[in-house]
């Protein structure tokens, strides 16, 4: 696995869901993914970062300080990915393959004279 391959959206989604649910079992149910797959994905992330991201207890998991930082970044990456996909889907082309979009620029009336 390459140095940054562990940042793939699937692993990030698993990590974020486990963080949000506080439990690998709850995350596996929500994601409809086997627990070992989620556990292994998190182990890969932790190994690549050489950081412990979760405190594990019998009641579930909580984020470490490093985990909290990674969580915020993972959420940003996933959000950005969604925006990229949404932007690409909403672009419209005319027959000559030019992007058809309008940009509206607001100028205060004091500057327009």
VEXDREN-2710 file (C-alpha; in Angstrom, 1 decimal):
% VEXDREN-2710
k/r/px/py/pz
1/UNK/0.0/0.0/0.0
2/UNK/1.4/3.4/-1.0
3/UNK/2.1/6.1/1.6
4/UNK/-1.2/7.9/1.1
5/UNK/-3.4/5.1/-0.1
6/UNK/-4.8/4.7/3.4
7/UNK/-6.6/8.0/2.9
8/UNK/-9.0/6.5/0.4
9/UNK/-12.6/7.6/0.9
10/UNK/-13.8/4.1/2.1
11/UNK/-11.3/4.0/5.0
12/UNK/-12.1/7.6/5.9
13/UNK/-15.9/6.9/5.9
14/UNK/-15.3/3.9/8.1
15/UNK/-13.2/6.0/10.5
16/UNK/-15.7/8.8/10.6
17/UNK/-18.7/6.5/11.2
18/UNK/-16.9/4.6/14.0
19/UNK/-16.1/8.0/15.6
20/UNK/-19.6/9.3/15.3
21/UNK/-21.2/6.0/16.6
22/UNK/-18.6/5.4/19.3
23/UNK/-18.6/1.7/18.4
24/UNK/-17.3/-0.5/15.6
25/UNK/-20.4/-2.7/15.9
26/UNK/-22.8/0.2/15.4
27/UNK/-20.7/1.5/12.5
28/UNK/-20.7/-1.9/10.9
29/UNK/-24.5/-2.1/11.2
30/UNK/-24.9/1.4/9.7
31/UNK/-22.5/0.8/6.9
32/UNK/-23.6/-2.8/6.3
33/UNK/-20.0/-3.8/6.4
34/UNK/-18.4/-6.7/8.4
35/UNK/-16.7/-5.6/11.6
36/UNK/-13.3/-7.2/10.7
37/UNK/-13.2/-5.0/7.5
38/UNK/-13.7/-1.8/9.6
39/UNK/-11.3/-2.9/12.2
40/UNK/-8.6/-3.7/9.6
41/UNK/-9.2/-0.3/7.9
42/UNK/-8.7/1.5/11.1
43/UNK/-5.6/-0.5/12.0
44/UNK/-4.1/0.3/8.6
45/UNK/-4.7/4.1/9.2
46/UNK/-3.2/3.9/12.6
47/UNK/-0.2/1.9/11.3
48/UNK/0.5/4.3/8.5
49/UNK/0.2/7.3/10.8
50/UNK/2.1/5.6/13.6
51/UNK/-0.5/7.0/15.9
52/UNK/-3.3/5.5/18.1
53/UNK/-6.5/7.2/17.0
54/UNK/-9.0/5.4/19.3
55/UNK/-9.1/4.5/23.0
56/UNK/-10.8/1.1/23.0
57/UNK/-13.0/0.0/26.0
58/UNK/-15.6/-2.7/26.5
59/UNK/-18.3/0.0/26.0
60/UNK/-16.9/1.2/22.6
61/UNK/-14.3/3.6/21.4
62/UNK/-13.4/7.3/21.9
63/UNK/-11.0/9.4/20.0
64/UNK/-7.5/10.2/21.2
65/UNK/-6.2/13.8/20.7
66/UNK/-4.6/12.6/17.5
67/UNK/-7.8/10.9/16.5
68/UNK/-9.8/14.2/17.0
69/UNK/-7.4/16.0/14.6
70/UNK/-7.6/13.1/12.1
71/UNK/-11.4/13.1/12.4
72/UNK/-11.7/16.8/11.5
73/UNK/-9.4/16.3/8.5
74/UNK/-11.2/13.1/7.4
75/UNK/-14.6/15.0/7.5
76/UNK/-13.1/17.8/5.5
77/UNK/-11.7/15.4/2.9
78/UNK/-15.0/13.6/2.5
79/UNK/-17.0/16.9/2.3
80/UNK/-14.6/18.2/-0.3
81/UNK/-15.0/15.0/-2.3
82/UNK/-18.8/15.3/-2.2
83/UNK/-18.6/18.9/-3.4
84/UNK/-16.3/18.0/-6.3
85/UNK/-18.8/15.3/-7.5
86/UNK/-21.7/17.7/-7.1
87/UNK/-19.9/20.4/-9.0
88/UNK/-19.1/18.1/-11.9
89/UNK/-22.6/16.8/-12.1
90/UNK/-24.1/20.3/-12.2
91/UNK/-21.9/21.6/-15.0
92/UNK/-23.8/22.0/-18.3
93/UNK/-22.4/22.3/-21.7
94/UNK/-23.9/23.8/-24.8
95/UNK/-23.6/22.3/-28.3
96/UNK/-20.1/23.7/-28.8
97/UNK/-18.9/22.1/-25.6
98/UNK/-18.5/25.4/-23.8
99/UNK/-19.4/25.6/-20.1
100/UNK/-22.7/27.3/-19.7
101/UNK/-22.7/29.1/-16.4
102/UNK/-23.4/32.6/-15.3
103/UNK/-21.4/34.6/-12.9
104/UNK/-23.1/37.4/-11.2
105/UNK/-21.0/40.2/-9.7
106/UNK/-22.5/42.6/-7.3
107/UNK/-21.1/46.1/-7.3
108/UNK/-22.2/48.8/-4.8
109/UNK/-23.9/51.7/-6.4
110/UNK/-21.2/54.1/-5.1
111/UNK/-18.6/52.3/-7.3
112/UNK/-20.7/52.1/-10.4
113/UNK/-20.7/55.8/-11.2
END
